[in-house]
Amino acid sequence: MKIGIFGNTNNYPFAIANGLRALGVEIRLVVNRPELLHRPEGKLPALKDGYPEWVGDFAVSAQSYTVLSNPLLSDVIRFLGDDLDAVFLNDVGVALHKHFKCPVLALLTGSDLLFHASFASIDERISGWSDEMRSSKTGTAIIATMRDCVLAQRQGIEHAQAISFMLPGVITEGDEILQSLGVLRDDPRRFFIYLSDTIGLQPVQHPLRRRMRIFNGARIIWHLPLPPGLSALDHKGTDVLIRGFADFLAAGGEGELRLVRKGYDVDRTVVLIKRLGIETNVTWLDELSLFQFYEELAEADVVCDQFGLSMPGMVALDAMAMGRPVLSNFRLEVMGPCYPEPRPFFQAATPGEVRSHLLDLFTAPKLRAETGRLAAEYVRRHHSPEVNARECLKRLGLPLHVSQCA
């Protein structure tokens, strides 16, 4: 069996590709963006000197609205091959669906639905244009190209044999766009690929410090309303963590909170930390590569993900894969089907819940180690690349299948 994959947002498709390869599937993966976050070498530094033969590097998304006419497109199609049993399309690649005669899985990870499949994104992209530019021959041509790409992206989702996106109710904007394309909440094509890289990540012995090292891996975005171009998926509720951590310290807890300078509300967070008087307990880090991110997970006593309107992603699941206790708002009211019980993590959506869990973890070091051990077993059982790969094949009517949250 041979499957092509276009796009590598946050290295999710790379992880799925490795899951499929572990099942014996031949893979061709197209990396299409220059940012390190979306490139395999961001995860595995050894790959900076060159990719294996099954990974192709094509700069197709420098300007997303040119994807349909990018001069490298013919090379991309040739690399993927014309003998595919299925193709997984991610990022702007969903717009390329007409180039493939095999079954298509629309692998939606956020902006590929909320931005690239939304006509409203065109207004956002041209909001800084002058009236003269908008009405010029060049401007009208660019706008028409943008519309063509959005339409192609929407058609790719509409006609896909399987569609992966967050569970209904997690991201309202995404549900609404899908509904406009005829993909209703109970559409049998819709499911959710929710995985951790349990192939590349192994449990690490817990440090068990007295003064806990608490790492927040989510972006610093919490102030409402969100800036234009962002969705509920971007709202991380970092202020909930900051306030809960301050209350934890006031109650006698000892800890260092490590934050990454990434997100729209870094400056607001600096002010909030100063106002709460906890500057000496907070360490700021420059933006991390994925490799450095995993080093932080390994050194943490507790890992925190989002506490707002979003959902836990790689931060939470990869931390669990490495044997770390995780504290986050897991959005169980809508995400519950993805978390079979018993659940080895700590649910928190308010400062009080953050404070309470941190105090429990501080006073009971063995709880940290045992929860981390159970968490590593949990993600391997429910969220491994192999489990998700089997579910993808099942959704496309291909061999090999196993039940997974849907």
N, C-alpha and C positions, 0 to 999 in steps of 0.2 A: 504494500500500500504506500502511496506517495501523496503527501499533503504539502501545499505551499502556504506560506504565511507572509502577509505584507504588513509591515508596521511593527513597532516594538515599544509602545508606550510603557514607561516605567519598568521595562524588561519583563513585563507580564507575559507577552507572547514568547519571549526567549525561554521562560520557565515552562510554559505549556509545550514548547517545542521539545525541551528536554524530557518532559513526561511522555510525549508521543514516541520519542526515540527510545526511551526505556521500554516501551511496548513493542519495539521492533519496526516502527513506522519510519519510512524515509522522509526526510524533511528538507525543504528549501525555505529559508527565512530571509526576508528583505528588511534590512535596517535602513530607515529612510530619513532620519533626523540627525542633526549634528550635536545636539545637547548630550552631555555625558550621561545624564539620567536615563536616556533612552537608548543607550548603546551597551553592548555586552561587556566592553572593557571597563565600563563604570562599575560593573559588578565583579568582573574577573580581570584585574589589571594585567595579567599575563597575555590577554588578547589584544592589548594595545599594539603589539608587533605584527598582528595579522589574525584574520578569522579562519576558522575551519572551512573546508570547501562548501559546506552546506549553508553558510551564512554569506549573503551578498550585501555590499555597502553601496547604496545609491542615494544621492542627494536629491530626492524627489520632492521634498516639502519645504524648500527654502522660502517659496511663496506658495502657500497651500492652494490658492485659487488657480495656479498654473498646472496643477497635477495632471489634468486631462491632456495638456499639450506639452508636457515636459519632454525635452529631447531624449532623456534617459529612459522614457517609458518603454520603448521597444526593447531595450536591454533588460529591463526588469522582467518583462513578459517572457523573454527568451531564457533568462536565468531560472525563472520558476518552472518553465517547461509547459508543454501542451499535453502531458500525459498524467495530469493530476487526478486523483480520486476525489479531492475536495480542496477548497482554498479558504483560509481564515483571513478576513480583511479587517484591519485595525487602522485607527487614525484616519487620514484622508484616503486611505486605500479602498474604503467601502465604495467610493465613487468609481472605482475601476471594475466594478462587477461585470460589466458587459464584455470584458476581455476574456472571461472564463466560461467555459461550457459545463464545468463540473459543479456540484453542489457548493453553495457559499454559506459560510458561517460569518455573520457580522459580529466581530469581537469588539464591542463598544465599551470603552473604559472611561468615558467622561466627555471631553471636548469633541470627540468624533460625533457624538450625538447632540450635545448641548450647544455646540458652536458651529461645527462644520455642516450639520444637518438643519440648521436654523436660518431662515431668511433674515431674521432680526440681526444676525451677526454681520450682515452687510452694512447695516446702518452704523454699527459699532466701528467697523473697520474704516469707514469713510467719514466718521464724525469730525475729524480734523481737517477735512478738505475744504478749500474755498469754494464759493459758488461757481467761480470761473472754472475750477478743475472739474467739478461735478458735471458741468454742462459741456465741457470740451470733448473733442473726438476721442482723445486718449482716455479721459475719465469715464465716458459712457461705455467704451470698449472694456475697460477693466471691470466696471460694475456688471456688465453682461457676462463676462467670464466668471465672476464670482457667483452670479446666479446659476450659471450652468453647473458649476461645481457643487453648489448646495443642492440643486435639483438631482444631480447624479448621485450624491451621497444619500439623499432621501430615497431615491429609487432603489439603491443598493440594499438599504435596510428593508424597504417594503417587500422586495422580492427574494430576500435571503431565506434559505431553507431552515436556518436556525439563527437565533439572535440572543447574544449574551449581554445583559445589562443588569444593574442593581435590581434587587427585588422590588416589586410594586410597593409604593409608599415611602421608599427611601429618598428618592429625588423626584419631587413633584413635577419639576420642569421636564425631566426626561420622560416621565409617564405621559405628559401631555403631548410631547412631540411624537412619541411612539403611537399614541392613540390617533393623532392626526394622520398617521401612515397606515392606520387599520390594524395596528398591533395592540390589541386590548390587554388588560391586566391578566386575563386568563388564557391568552393565546398560547397554544401548545408549543409554538416555536420558541417562546421566550423562556430563558433560564439564566442562571448566574454562575459564571466561572469565578470561583472564590478560592484562591490558592496561596500557599506558602512554598518557597523554594526548599522543600525538605530534601531535595537531591543534593543541593550545594551547601546547605546549612546543617550543622550538627550541634547537638546540645553541648554547652560549655559549662564547666563546673561553676557553681554559684559563688561569688566572692564573700557573701555574708559579712559585710561591714557593719559596725555599730552605727556609724554616721552614714545613713543610706545615701547611695548615689542614685538619683532619680533622673532618668533621661526622657525628655519629651521629643519624640521623633516627628511630630506633626508640624506643619507650617504654622506660623504665628498669624492667624486670621480669626478675629472674634468680634470686631466692632460692626454693629448694624446701623444703617443698611450697608450691604456689601457694595464695593465699587462696581461700576459698569464692567461687564464681561465676566464677572464671577457668578457662581450659582451656589445653591445650598451645599453642593459637594465640596466647596472650598471653605465653608464655615467650620472652624475647628474648635471653637469655644475655649481658647487658651486661657481666658480670664477666669474661668471656673477652676482650672488647675492652679493658677497663681493664687487665687483667694483661698482655696482649700489647703494649699501648701503652707501659706502664711498661718492659717488656723492650726495646722499640724505642728508647726514650730511653737506657736503660742501655748499649745497644750503639752509641751515638753519633748516633742519629737526632735530628732537630730537628723539633718539631711542636707544634701547639696542638690539643687535642681539645675539641670543642664539644658539650656535652650539653644536652638540654632537660629542664627540671624537670617531667617528666610520667611517672607510673608509681609502683607501690607501693614500689619499692626505692630511691628517691632518697636517703633518709637513710642506708641501708646503703652506698650507693655513695660518698657523701661520706666516710664512715668508711674505706672501702677505699682511696680515693684518698689520704687523709691517711696511712694506714698504709704505702702504697707510696711516699710522699714525692714525689708528682707534682702537688701542688696548683697550683704556678705554671704548669703546662702545661695546665691544664684551665679552660675557661670555661663557666659555667652560663648558660643562657638561660631566660627565662620561656616559658610555653607559647605556641606560635606559631600564627597563622592560616595557612591554606594558602598565601596570598600571601607571607607572611614565610618560610614553609618553602621556597618556591621561590627566594626571594632567598638563603637560606643555601646551597641547592644550587649556585646560580650562582657563589657566592663560594668554594666549597670546592675544595681540591686533590684530596681523596679523600672519598668518601661511604661510610658504613658503615650496614648494616641489621642484621638479627638474626643471632645466633651460637648460638641455642639450639634449642628444640624446635619453633619456629614455622616460617615460610617467608618469604622475601623478598616484599614487596608493593610498594606505591606508592613507598616510599622508594627501593628499588633500581631499579625500572623507570623511574621518572620522572627519577632522577638520570642513568641511562644515556641517556634521551631528550635530556637537556641536555648530553650529551657529557662526563660525569664518570666516572672509573674507580670501580668499586664493589667493596667488600670485604664479604663476608658468607658465612654458611653457607647455600648455595643448596639444601641437602638433595637433592643430585643422585641419591642412592640411590632416591628416590621421585619427584623432580621432573625427572629427566633428560629425559623425553619433551617437556617444555616448553622445553628449551634445546638446540636443534639445534647441532651443532658446525660451525665453531669458535666457542668461547664467549669473548667479550671481557669477562670479569670475573675476580675473584680469589676463589677458594674458600678459606674458613677456618672451622674449627670448634674450634680450640685456640689458646691464647695463643701457642704457638710458630709456628703458621701466620700469625697476625696479625702477629707481629714480623717474620717473614721477608718477607711481602709489603710491609709498610710500609717496610722497609729497601730493598727493590728499587725501590719507587716514589720513595723519597727520593733515592737515588743516580742514578736515571735519569729526569729530568724529561720527556724525550721519550717515555718509556714511558707516562707519565700522559696526555699529549696524544694519542698514537696509540691507546691503549686507549679513551679517551673518544670519539674519532672513530669507531672501529669499533663501540663500544657504541651510539652514536646511530643508525648505519645498521642495526644488528642489531634494535633494538626496533621500528624502522619496518617492517622486513621481516617480523617474527614476532609482534609484540605491539601493533600499532596498533589504534585503535578500529574502523577499517574492516575489518581482518582478522577481528577478533572479532565484529563485526556480521554479516559474511557467514556466519560459523560458526553464529551464533544462528539466522539464517534457515534455514540448511541443516538444523539439528536439528529445526526445526519444519515442515520440508517446504515451505518457501516459496522463491521464486526467489532467485537470487544465492547462490553458495556457493564456498568455497575451503577447502582443508585447513588444519587448525589442531590443536594438541596436544589430545589427548583421552585 
